[in-house]
């Protein structure tokens, strides 16, 4: 019975981080005029969340449910932040030099380089593995306020990662 409860808790946590990553990918896609379909976003979110779970799950390590959940959510937030920063930097790089990069309208109006956009969030497996291993056990410095809010356009609400 205990094994079944553990599985359900792990599955619930996996679904939560998948939703967090999905929201970040939708935000990135919307900033780039919906370049990815919902199916592609779902597939990427599932791949990233499965990779995070595989990197963080150690059967012989004794963690409480809360510690495990915090570990996964912390890694998911770090991944989302890295993906958003890569997208923003690729948009800034696609602006011409005469533009003022601090003006958000200029960034929104500039067409992104297709190759830069395609590489901004499907990280290679090596990049993702290195990212997940780096600082795997140091989540005390993660603050929900350090991550930019994600905008869910379907309900027009600002979602702050917690």
C-alpha positions in Angstrom: 0.0 0.0 0.0 2.9 2.4 0.9 4.4 1.8 -2.5 1.2 2.8 -4.3 0.9 6.0 -2.3 4.6 6.9 -3.1 3.9 6.3 -6.8 0.8 8.5 -6.7 2.7 11.3 -4.9 5.6 11.1 -7.4 3.1 11.1 -10.3 1.3 14.2 -8.9 4.6 16.0 -8.5 5.6 15.1 -12.0 2.3 16.4 -13.3 2.9 19.7 -11.4 6.4 20.2 -12.9 5.1 19.3 -16.4 2.5 22.0 -16.1 5.1 24.5 -14.9 7.3 23.7 -17.8 4.4 23.7 -20.3 3.4 27.2 -19.1 7.0 28.5 -19.7 7.1 26.9 -23.1 3.7 28.4 -24.0 4.9 31.8 -22.9 8.1 31.5 -25.0 6.0 30.3 -28.0 3.6 33.2 -27.7 6.4 35.7 -27.6 7.6 34.2 -30.9 4.1 34.4 -32.5 3.1 30.8 -31.7 5.9 29.0 -33.5 5.2 25.7 -31.8 2.0 23.7 -31.8 0.3 22.6 -28.5 1.4 19.0 -29.3 5.1 20.0 -29.6 4.9 22.0 -26.4 3.3 19.1 -24.6 6.0 16.7 -25.9 8.8 19.1 -24.9 7.3 19.7 -21.4 7.0 15.9 -20.9 10.5 15.2 -22.0 12.0 17.9 -19.8 9.9 16.9 -16.7 10.9 13.2 -17.2 14.5 14.2 -17.4 14.3 16.2 -14.2 12.6 13.4 -12.4 15.2 10.9 -13.6 18.0 13.2 -12.5 16.5 13.8 -9.0 15.1 10.4 -8.1 17.4 8.2 -6.0 15.6 5.1 -4.6 18.2 4.7 -1.8 18.1 8.3 -0.8 15.7 9.0 2.0 13.7 12.2 1.3 10.4 13.3 2.7 7.6 13.9 0.3 8.1 17.7 0.7 11.8 17.6 0.1 11.4 15.6 -3.1 8.6 17.9 -4.3 10.8 21.0 -3.5 13.7 19.4 -5.3 11.7 18.7 -8.5 10.0 22.1 -8.4 13.2 23.9 -7.8 14.8 22.2 -10.8 11.7 22.9 -13.0 11.9 26.5 -12.0 15.6 26.7 -12.8 14.9 25.1 -16.2 12.1 27.5 -17.0 14.2 30.5 -16.0 17.0 29.3 -18.2 14.7 28.7 -21.2 13.1 32.1 -20.8 16.5 33.8 -20.5 17.7 31.9 -23.6 14.6 33.1 -25.5 15.0 36.7 -24.4 18.7 36.8 -25.3 18.0 35.2 -28.7 15.4 37.9 -29.4 17.8 40.6 -28.3 20.4 39.2 -30.7 18.0 39.3 -33.6 17.4 43.0 -33.2 19.4 45.3 -35.4 22.0 47.5 -33.7 20.1 50.8 -34.2 17.2 49.5 -32.1 17.0 50.3 -28.4 17.1 46.9 -26.8 15.4 48.1 -23.6 12.2 48.9 -25.5 9.9 45.9 -25.2 7.9 46.8 -28.3 11.1 46.7 -30.5 11.8 43.2 -29.2 8.2 42.1 -29.8 8.2 43.5 -33.3 11.6 42.1 -34.5 11.3 38.8 -36.3 13.3 36.1 -34.5 15.9 34.2 -36.4 14.2 30.8 -37.0 17.3 28.8 -36.2 17.9 30.7 -32.9 14.2 30.2 -32.0 14.3 26.5 -32.6 17.4 26.1 -30.4 16.2 28.3 -27.6 14.4 25.6 -25.7 14.8 22.1 -27.0 18.0 21.6 -25.1 20.2 18.7 -26.2 20.3 15.8 -23.9 23.9 16.6 -22.9 23.0 20.2 -22.1 20.0 19.2 -20.1 21.9 16.5 -18.2 24.7 19.0 -17.4 22.1 21.5 -16.3 20.3 19.1 -14.0 23.5 17.7 -12.5 24.9 21.2 -11.8 23.8 22.2 -8.3 21.5 19.2 -7.9 21.3 19.5 -4.2 21.6 23.2 -3.6 18.0 24.6 -3.7 18.1 26.7 -0.5 18.9 29.7 -2.6 15.9 29.4 -4.9 13.3 32.0 -4.3 9.9 32.1 -6.1 10.4 35.8 -6.4 13.6 35.4 -8.4 11.7 33.9 -11.3 9.8 36.1 -13.7 6.0 35.7 -13.8 4.6 33.7 -16.6 1.6 34.9 -18.5 -1.1 32.4 -19.3 -2.9 34.1 -22.2 -5.8 31.7 -22.2 -7.1 33.1 -18.9 -5.3 36.5 -19.0 -3.8 36.0 -15.5 -0.3 36.3 -14.4 1.0 33.1 -12.9 3.8 33.3 -10.5 5.8 30.1 -10.0 5.8 29.0 -6.4 
